[in-house]
C-alpha cells in the first residue's frame, strides 16, 4: 500500500494524495460518491501548483455533472 501524503475535501470531492514507486511522482485519487478519477502528477507540480490542480479537479467534476 502506498503511503498517504495528504487527504482533503474540495466541496464534496474527496482528494487523496499518495506516493508512487517513482520518487518524483504522486498519485491523486478523487471521488465524490458518483464519479471517481485518478491521475499522477510530478512532485514539483503538487508542491508549486496545488491551487491550480485543485481548480482543474473542481472544474472537471462540475463539467461531468453538466454534461449529463
PyMOL commands that set and color helices and strands:
alter all, ss='L'
color gray80, all
select helices_A, chain A and resi 43-48+50-66
alter helices_A, ss='H'
color red, helices_A
select strands_A, chain A and resi 4-10+13-19+25-31+36-42
alter strands_A, ss='S'
color yellow, strands_A
deselect
rebuild
show_as cartoon
